[in-house]
Amino acid sequence: MTTITYLDQRRQGASSKPRNTYPQQAMSLFERAIAAWQRRKTERMLEGLPQEIRKDIGWPTTIGK
């Protein structure tokens, strides 16, 4: 059985400095774009599976109601 877990890598501890410089903001935006791309890639892969397998793993079907 496969479990997909998305970890929030942007968590900041109480003692960390806020991200307020331009390079850090750009990197944060870049990291979010990569995470969104990876989520879409995973969803496309799951949508490409046969309906029976998606049903078995609990993924919603795309067939209209």
C-alpha positions as a Markdown table, in Angstrom:
| # | Residue | x | y | z |
|---|---|---|---|---|
| 1 | Met | 0.0 | 0.0 | 0.0 |
| 2 | Thr | 1.3 | 3.4 | -0.9 |
| 3 | Thr | 0.8 | 6.5 | 1.3 |
| 4 | Ile | 1.4 | 10.0 | -0.1 |
| 5 | Thr | 2.4 | 12.5 | 2.4 |
| 6 | Tyr | 3.1 | 16.2 | 1.7 |
| 7 | Leu | 5.4 | 17.8 | 4.3 |
| 8 | Asp | 5.4 | 21.5 | 4.9 |
| 9 | Gln | 9.1 | 22.3 | 4.6 |
| 10 | Arg | 8.4 | 26.0 | 5.2 |
| 11 | Arg | 7.8 | 25.5 | 8.9 |
| 12 | Gln | 9.7 | 27.9 | 11.0 |
| 13 | Gly | 10.7 | 27.6 | 14.6 |
| 14 | Ala | 10.1 | 30.3 | 17.1 |
| 15 | Ser | 13.8 | 31.3 | 17.1 |
| 16 | Ser | 14.2 | 31.4 | 13.3 |
| 17 | Lys | 14.4 | 34.7 | 11.5 |
| 18 | Pro | 11.5 | 35.7 | 9.2 |
| 19 | Arg | 12.1 | 35.4 | 5.5 |
| 20 | Asn | 12.1 | 39.0 | 4.3 |
| 21 | Thr | 14.9 | 39.3 | 1.9 |
| 22 | Tyr | 14.3 | 39.2 | -1.9 |
| 23 | Pro | 16.4 | 36.0 | -2.6 |
| 24 | Gln | 14.7 | 34.2 | 0.3 |
| 25 | Gln | 11.3 | 35.2 | -1.0 |
| 26 | Ala | 12.1 | 34.2 | -4.5 |
| 27 | Met | 13.4 | 30.8 | -3.2 |
| 28 | Ser | 10.2 | 30.3 | -1.2 |
| 29 | Leu | 8.1 | 31.0 | -4.3 |
| 30 | Phe | 10.2 | 28.6 | -6.2 |
| 31 | Glu | 9.8 | 25.9 | -3.6 |
| 32 | Arg | 6.0 | 26.4 | -3.6 |
| 33 | Ala | 5.9 | 26.1 | -7.4 |
| 34 | Ile | 7.9 | 22.9 | -7.3 |
| 35 | Ala | 5.6 | 21.4 | -4.6 |
| 36 | Ala | 2.5 | 22.4 | -6.6 |
| 37 | Trp | 4.1 | 20.8 | -9.7 |
| 38 | Gln | 4.8 | 17.6 | -7.8 |
| 39 | Arg | 1.2 | 17.4 | -6.5 |
| 40 | Arg | -0.2 | 17.9 | -10.0 |
| 41 | Lys | 2.2 | 15.2 | -11.3 |
| 42 | Thr | 1.0 | 12.8 | -8.6 |
| 43 | Glu | -2.6 | 13.5 | -9.3 |
| 44 | Arg | -2.1 | 12.9 | -13.0 |
| 45 | Met | -0.5 | 9.6 | -12.3 |
| 46 | Leu | -3.3 | 8.5 | -10.0 |
| 47 | Glu | -5.9 | 9.6 | -12.5 |
| 48 | Gly | -4.1 | 7.5 | -15.1 |
| 49 | Leu | -4.7 | 4.3 | -13.1 |
| 50 | Pro | -7.5 | 2.0 | -14.1 |
| 51 | Gln | -10.8 | 2.7 | -12.3 |
| 52 | Glu | -10.7 | -0.5 | -10.3 |
| 53 | Ile | -7.3 | 0.3 | -8.8 |
| 54 | Arg | -8.4 | 3.9 | -8.0 |
| 55 | Lys | -11.5 | 2.5 | -6.3 |
| 56 | Asp | -9.4 | 0.0 | -4.3 |
| 57 | Ile | -7.0 | 2.8 | -3.0 |
| 58 | Gly | -9.9 | 5.2 | -2.3 |
| 59 | Trp | -9.1 | 7.7 | -5.0 |
| 60 | Pro | -12.3 | 9.4 | -6.3 |
| 61 | Thr | -13.4 | 8.5 | -9.8 |
| 62 | Thr | -13.7 | 11.1 | -12.5 |
| 63 | Ile | -16.8 | 9.6 | -14.0 |
| 64 | Gly | -19.7 | 12.1 | -14.0 |
| 65 | Lys | -22.6 | 11.6 | -11.7 |
